[in-house]
Amino acid sequence: MIKVLTYQFNLQGKRAEVKDSDVALCFPSISGDGSYFFTLKNGTRFRGEEVKEVIRNKVSPLTYI
């Protein structure tokens, strides 16, 4: 089964998540407080706080009924 890496973090007081495949660059803050600076492939930049790496099983978008 294929695994997908995502980053979960606080962004402007809200919990957020981004897939590793959407991240162009990610590096830790020099403050050492668990925050990271992200640059996405679309050019969006932000600082995430309390960052956690989460590995999930990839789920197919196809659903049988």
PyMOL CGO cylinders between C-alpha atoms (Angstrom):
from pymol import cmd
from pymol.cgo import CYLINDER

trace = [
    CYLINDER, 0.00, 0.00, 0.00, 1.24, 3.49, -0.84, 0.3, 1, 1, 1, 1, 1, 1,
    CYLINDER, 1.24, 3.49, -0.84, 1.98, 5.86, 2.06, 0.3, 1, 1, 1, 1, 1, 1,
    CYLINDER, 1.98, 5.86, 2.06, 1.44, 9.64, 1.93, 0.3, 1, 1, 1, 1, 1, 1,
    CYLINDER, 1.44, 9.64, 1.93, 3.42, 12.11, 4.08, 0.3, 1, 1, 1, 1, 1, 1,
    CYLINDER, 3.42, 12.11, 4.08, 1.53, 15.17, 5.32, 0.3, 1, 1, 1, 1, 1, 1,
    CYLINDER, 1.53, 15.17, 5.32, 2.49, 18.03, 7.62, 0.3, 1, 1, 1, 1, 1, 1,
    CYLINDER, 2.49, 18.03, 7.62, 0.00, 19.11, 10.31, 0.3, 1, 1, 1, 1, 1, 1,
    CYLINDER, 0.00, 19.11, 10.31, 0.50, 22.46, 12.04, 0.3, 1, 1, 1, 1, 1, 1,
    CYLINDER, 0.50, 22.46, 12.04, -1.09, 25.58, 13.51, 0.3, 1, 1, 1, 1, 1, 1,
    CYLINDER, -1.09, 25.58, 13.51, -1.48, 28.45, 11.06, 0.3, 1, 1, 1, 1, 1, 1,
    CYLINDER, -1.48, 28.45, 11.06, -2.87, 31.76, 12.29, 0.3, 1, 1, 1, 1, 1, 1,
    CYLINDER, -2.87, 31.76, 12.29, -4.62, 30.05, 15.20, 0.3, 1, 1, 1, 1, 1, 1,
    CYLINDER, -4.62, 30.05, 15.20, -6.20, 27.27, 13.13, 0.3, 1, 1, 1, 1, 1, 1,
    CYLINDER, -6.20, 27.27, 13.13, -5.13, 23.65, 12.57, 0.3, 1, 1, 1, 1, 1, 1,
    CYLINDER, -5.13, 23.65, 12.57, -3.96, 23.05, 8.98, 0.3, 1, 1, 1, 1, 1, 1,
    CYLINDER, -3.96, 23.05, 8.98, -2.48, 20.25, 6.89, 0.3, 1, 1, 1, 1, 1, 1,
    CYLINDER, -2.48, 20.25, 6.89, -0.49, 20.12, 3.65, 0.3, 1, 1, 1, 1, 1, 1,
    CYLINDER, -0.49, 20.12, 3.65, 0.69, 17.14, 1.59, 0.3, 1, 1, 1, 1, 1, 1,
    CYLINDER, 0.69, 17.14, 1.59, 4.43, 16.66, 1.17, 0.3, 1, 1, 1, 1, 1, 1,
    CYLINDER, 4.43, 16.66, 1.17, 3.91, 16.53, -2.61, 0.3, 1, 1, 1, 1, 1, 1,
    CYLINDER, 3.91, 16.53, -2.61, 2.66, 20.17, -2.53, 0.3, 1, 1, 1, 1, 1, 1,
    CYLINDER, 2.66, 20.17, -2.53, 5.71, 21.44, -0.60, 0.3, 1, 1, 1, 1, 1, 1,
    CYLINDER, 5.71, 21.44, -0.60, 8.60, 22.94, -2.57, 0.3, 1, 1, 1, 1, 1, 1,
    CYLINDER, 8.60, 22.94, -2.57, 10.71, 23.88, 0.48, 0.3, 1, 1, 1, 1, 1, 1,
    CYLINDER, 10.71, 23.88, 0.48, 10.44, 23.33, 4.23, 0.3, 1, 1, 1, 1, 1, 1,
    CYLINDER, 10.44, 23.33, 4.23, 12.97, 24.28, 6.90, 0.3, 1, 1, 1, 1, 1, 1,
    CYLINDER, 12.97, 24.28, 6.90, 12.91, 24.73, 10.70, 0.3, 1, 1, 1, 1, 1, 1,
    CYLINDER, 12.91, 24.73, 10.70, 12.90, 28.10, 12.42, 0.3, 1, 1, 1, 1, 1, 1,
    CYLINDER, 12.90, 28.10, 12.42, 16.19, 28.95, 14.16, 0.3, 1, 1, 1, 1, 1, 1,
    CYLINDER, 16.19, 28.95, 14.16, 14.19, 29.79, 17.31, 0.3, 1, 1, 1, 1, 1, 1,
    CYLINDER, 14.19, 29.79, 17.31, 13.91, 26.04, 18.02, 0.3, 1, 1, 1, 1, 1, 1,
    CYLINDER, 13.91, 26.04, 18.02, 10.25, 26.29, 19.05, 0.3, 1, 1, 1, 1, 1, 1,
    CYLINDER, 10.25, 26.29, 19.05, 8.96, 23.57, 16.70, 0.3, 1, 1, 1, 1, 1, 1,
    CYLINDER, 8.96, 23.57, 16.70, 7.90, 25.95, 13.94, 0.3, 1, 1, 1, 1, 1, 1,
    CYLINDER, 7.90, 25.95, 13.94, 8.83, 25.58, 10.27, 0.3, 1, 1, 1, 1, 1, 1,
    CYLINDER, 8.83, 25.58, 10.27, 8.83, 27.85, 7.25, 0.3, 1, 1, 1, 1, 1, 1,
    CYLINDER, 8.83, 27.85, 7.25, 7.05, 26.40, 4.21, 0.3, 1, 1, 1, 1, 1, 1,
    CYLINDER, 7.05, 26.40, 4.21, 7.05, 27.36, 0.54, 0.3, 1, 1, 1, 1, 1, 1,
    CYLINDER, 7.05, 27.36, 0.54, 4.47, 25.56, -1.56, 0.3, 1, 1, 1, 1, 1, 1,
    CYLINDER, 4.47, 25.56, -1.56, 4.89, 24.70, -5.24, 0.3, 1, 1, 1, 1, 1, 1,
    CYLINDER, 4.89, 24.70, -5.24, 2.32, 27.40, -6.11, 0.3, 1, 1, 1, 1, 1, 1,
    CYLINDER, 2.32, 27.40, -6.11, 4.53, 30.04, -4.42, 0.3, 1, 1, 1, 1, 1, 1,
    CYLINDER, 4.53, 30.04, -4.42, 2.57, 30.44, -1.17, 0.3, 1, 1, 1, 1, 1, 1,
    CYLINDER, 2.57, 30.44, -1.17, 4.81, 31.03, 1.87, 0.3, 1, 1, 1, 1, 1, 1,
    CYLINDER, 4.81, 31.03, 1.87, 3.93, 30.73, 5.55, 0.3, 1, 1, 1, 1, 1, 1,
    CYLINDER, 3.93, 30.73, 5.55, 5.19, 29.76, 8.99, 0.3, 1, 1, 1, 1, 1, 1,
    CYLINDER, 5.19, 29.76, 8.99, 3.60, 26.73, 10.65, 0.3, 1, 1, 1, 1, 1, 1,
    CYLINDER, 3.60, 26.73, 10.65, 3.74, 26.24, 14.41, 0.3, 1, 1, 1, 1, 1, 1,
    CYLINDER, 3.74, 26.24, 14.41, 3.77, 22.92, 16.31, 0.3, 1, 1, 1, 1, 1, 1,
    CYLINDER, 3.77, 22.92, 16.31, 4.55, 21.00, 13.10, 0.3, 1, 1, 1, 1, 1, 1,
    CYLINDER, 4.55, 21.00, 13.10, 4.04, 17.23, 13.03, 0.3, 1, 1, 1, 1, 1, 1,
    CYLINDER, 4.04, 17.23, 13.03, 4.80, 14.80, 10.22, 0.3, 1, 1, 1, 1, 1, 1,
    CYLINDER, 4.80, 14.80, 10.22, 1.99, 12.29, 9.68, 0.3, 1, 1, 1, 1, 1, 1,
    CYLINDER, 1.99, 12.29, 9.68, 2.19, 9.24, 7.40, 0.3, 1, 1, 1, 1, 1, 1,
    CYLINDER, 2.19, 9.24, 7.40, -1.13, 7.89, 6.11, 0.3, 1, 1, 1, 1, 1, 1,
    CYLINDER, -1.13, 7.89, 6.11, -2.22, 5.16, 3.76, 0.3, 1, 1, 1, 1, 1, 1,
    CYLINDER, -2.22, 5.16, 3.76, -3.12, 6.61, 0.37, 0.3, 1, 1, 1, 1, 1, 1,
    CYLINDER, -3.12, 6.61, 0.37, -6.83, 6.28, -0.29, 0.3, 1, 1, 1, 1, 1, 1,
    CYLINDER, -6.83, 6.28, -0.29, -8.13, 5.83, -3.81, 0.3, 1, 1, 1, 1, 1, 1,
    CYLINDER, -8.13, 5.83, -3.81, -10.52, 8.55, -5.04, 0.3, 1, 1, 1, 1, 1, 1,
    CYLINDER, -10.52, 8.55, -5.04, -12.60, 5.77, -6.66, 0.3, 1, 1, 1, 1, 1, 1,
    CYLINDER, -12.60, 5.77, -6.66, -15.46, 4.45, -4.53, 0.3, 1, 1, 1, 1, 1, 1,
    CYLINDER, -15.46, 4.45, -4.53, -17.55, 1.42, -5.39, 0.3, 1, 1, 1, 1, 1, 1,
    CYLINDER, -17.55, 1.42, -5.39, -21.23, 1.38, -4.40, 0.3, 1, 1, 1, 1, 1, 1,
]
cmd.load_cgo(trace, "trace")
